[in-house]
Amino acid sequence: MIVNHLVHFAAQASTAIDYNQLGLDPVLVHLGPLTIRWYSLAYLAGILLGWWYLLKLVDRPGAPMARRHADDLVFYATLGVILGGRFGYVLFYRPDFYFHDPVQILRLWDGGMSFHGGVIGTSLAILYLARKNRLSWLRIHDYVACCTPFGLFFGRLANFVNGELWGKATNVPWAVIFPTGGPVPRHPSQIYEALLEGVLLFLLLFWAFWKTDSRYQPGKLVGLFLLGYGLSRFFVEYFREADEQLMDFAQATHLHMGQWLSLPMILGGLYLVVTAKGRRERVESIAGQESVA
């Protein structure tokens, strides 16, 4: 049986895309002691494009914050993404390794970030900004959610360039043989995620913001984001190989860690979308009472 599987995958490998022939390198350039990686540039590109787009959104009528607040938000949100993403990865995916050697937590250049942890960190950053400036925490989330797909898109492309987080073995024509994934062709699940979490989710939020009145319904846009991301991630995980240290967990629970972490996002997003109209009516009612007074 094992021999037959090896022969089968060897035949597939002859028609698959060889990662090594794509000319990709995780490192863009070496400048003496300084190493610039594509992964770092992906974060930078996501932050800068997100900032630019946020300013476009804030310029529209009904924005929950001024331009100066948006500028401050970029700084706080960046800290939230980095710190939340790193500590989320440590807690969700590699607690035993990092708790035995906590100094390794600081080695961000070695990789290891959790999007779900980044969401928590960003939410805390928005909460701080909102409380500090007496702004609507939920409506700021709506605007930030519209900008997040930029970072997701570039981050997943960087995962592909790094040859990491590849998918399960497959025989699809676009399968890729990754250097760290053995001799078998695999799903390029990083590209699937870039298209779903980056492109498709951006288009959904773009339509909701610019073509509907969703931005006036507190929680509607961030709810769409959470629902869209959660469903996309849950779906792609069926094509993505589980993390090596969590293989037993995936087999025991029949779901990957990424799917378990996406379930609260799906439920929370659905709740926010369904109840958004009611929150708008309450806001308008309060505003009307204040104007009469």
Steps between C-alpha positions, in 0.01 A plus 500: 500500500773749598700414187195561283448842658864593438476398137176694464648819643818460296288495184318812616828677581615468140216731390492733802654846534843491662534784749878509450451582131287808574804708594353608832710595801361595844782756528474802273848638565792482743652835601789408727350396834155610382274244332181614328242225462189493286297413810600829664415692184161328491419641844624842394299497176186391684537777759573777248222402259260453790589848630448654156164329458389590853553868421281456191226349715525766769452774238148373430200643690412335830853392596539408870838676529708782356816467293718564807337206674566280196867592507525409869305182440757371250770515766294327770359241260850414374608427857185296551560292187863424584462435872163330475607292201816382671351419838200342332731266310685414820180423693300330224764307308830458690445549876727216613797609287491868593417455867809281537711768329317836536787696341400345165176700514699814419651349184235638264731461204475121534131521407190383680196732501135426565233697318246426772744640757553804278124560496492503880800734517349738245165501681673598825687777316173634357337482843783709646473763226121514526498542878777757486314714246140409594428341164283205398709185543271290281477750211878540491518123470276524195745727322810306602340175382473642147877557495613168645482290177805685366718352773343157463566494126866598522557284807376186325708575192802533730414159651517356149833669429631360828386151397310461827146413613449282193202280438424131493628259235299519180503428127340826376681650196616803701649294785840615626793300638631704794858449626383446859195294403674189376501367143120500465297770319279703729217752489638857489259585782676833557371615160150377580505710817639805321212486251225431754616699804664774298333559163149361550459639852623843389247506214218403738587778744561748217150434368344521847673830584468686169178358357281454809432683826690239706740758642206661682410172670748452789663158483373409151834528320713338769235229523529435126876485539492253788242284325681511165844432645375228731322313221795540262753379754279211610463390137867533405611299803359191327774547237772616739731265688462526875798631696736213582477551874117501479450191283376294795263780600356519146451124483339486843257790444455452122564873455818706472586762759433770239145367458432496873625858528283602203176370650465789751571743215224347287246509783603848614495635146156355433368658820641842412354490147153392614478759781666792317175659378365511854811680622456762227143561609609544861777743398257706290247500783757630751622763254139615444436532873819702545406739218154560656651566840 
